Amino acid sequence: MGLIKDIYSVSFYEKFSQAVAEVHPSFNKQKFIEAIYEGDFAQKEWKERMKHTTIVFHQFMPENFSETVVLIDKIIKNLKKNKFTEGNLAFIFFADYIEVYGLDDFKTSAKSFVSITQFISCEFAVRPFILKYKEQMISEMTKWSLHENHHVRRLASEGSRPRLPWAMAIPFLKKDPASILPILENLKNDPSEYVRRSVANNLNDIAKDNPQIVLDIANKWKGHSKETGAIIKHGCRTLLKQGHPEILSHYGLESTNIELSSFEIKTPIVKIGDYLKFQFHLNNKNEEPKTIRLEYAVHYKKAKGHLAKKVFKISEKNYLPNQLIKVDRNQSFKIITTRVFHTGIHQLSIIINGTESETLEFELIN
């Protein structure tokens, strides 16, 4: 598997420039490709190459933004006609173009997002428009939530997430997400799972700053449909991991008479690169079946010496009365890019329906 930056290859630019030339006869393919590869292109990473493509593309387009938007539409239609990698991540520079050069032309840009997102997602590009135009942009996105195309409907939800990963945050929506709730309401029964998952992720974002709003929505949507139920469950995943009492109660998750025993760490000393191995027994001592959400928490030692808790789900299922089970688990300490491990004493605990057990210690070494 190649590097993500290599999607911007000679072959890509040749095919793309040919598609442009077919709808824009004055476009100079050779000069465009030369301009792309001028300077330190080989040293640029993926995002830098994408931004560079946006800038070079702009140099070969009409000065009038509205004219360029019409051309982009024609180019996309031609790319689709030629079956040239619809949805390919390389084309995200179309969305970036609107973000960079269309911020002062709200009407044209909003219309263009509807068109472009049906080819390549625009959730990052809409963020500066939300920040600049606030209610005007959210009103537009609420209309998108009723659009016939599922990509446009998803953009309404995904683009308005208060905490969209790898994108600029929207502080006023983190503080008060009331203006985007009609979007989620419109999409709670969407026929597309792609859209419904975005709604759940938006709810999960909201829950991090405004848990009560999400709890209220969970109660309001309860029993609406199987699909809406799945949205609520996924949208409340952070609250569930935090052991939030109201959401645990919402799902009937209580830990009374559920017994944890024989909890032990089988590898009290773990090398970075190896696995922490542990086991325990669980017994439903109630006289009726119980749904048990089973998790464990690793309390990682951080650079400054404090511990930071990370929760991992094991399962959530029904247990019969006096059903005793043994659980064996391995937790990886292999080196990954998203987490830095620090040697020293760490802790481990088991979480049963939001109730955390006592912690056991283990040592991480090089």
Secondary structure, 3 states (H helix, E strand, C coil): CCCHHHHCCHHHHHHHHHHHHHHCCCCCHHHHHHHHHCCCHHHCCHHHHHHHHHHHHHHCCCCCHHHHHHHHHHHHHHHHHCCCCCCCHHHHHHHHHHHHHCCCCHHHHHHHHHHHCCCCCCCCCCHHHHHHHCHHHHHHHHHHCCCCCHHHHHHHHHCCCCCCCCCCCCHHHHHCHHHHHHHHHHHCCCCCHHHHHHHHHHHHHHHHHCHHHHHHHHHHHCCCCHHHHHHHHHHCHHHHHCCCHHHHHHCCCCCCCEEEEEEEECCCEEECCCEEEEEEEEEECCCCCEEEEEEEEEEEECCCCCEEEEEEEEEEEEECCCCEEEEEEEEECCCECCECCCCEEEEEEEEECCEECCCEEEEEEC
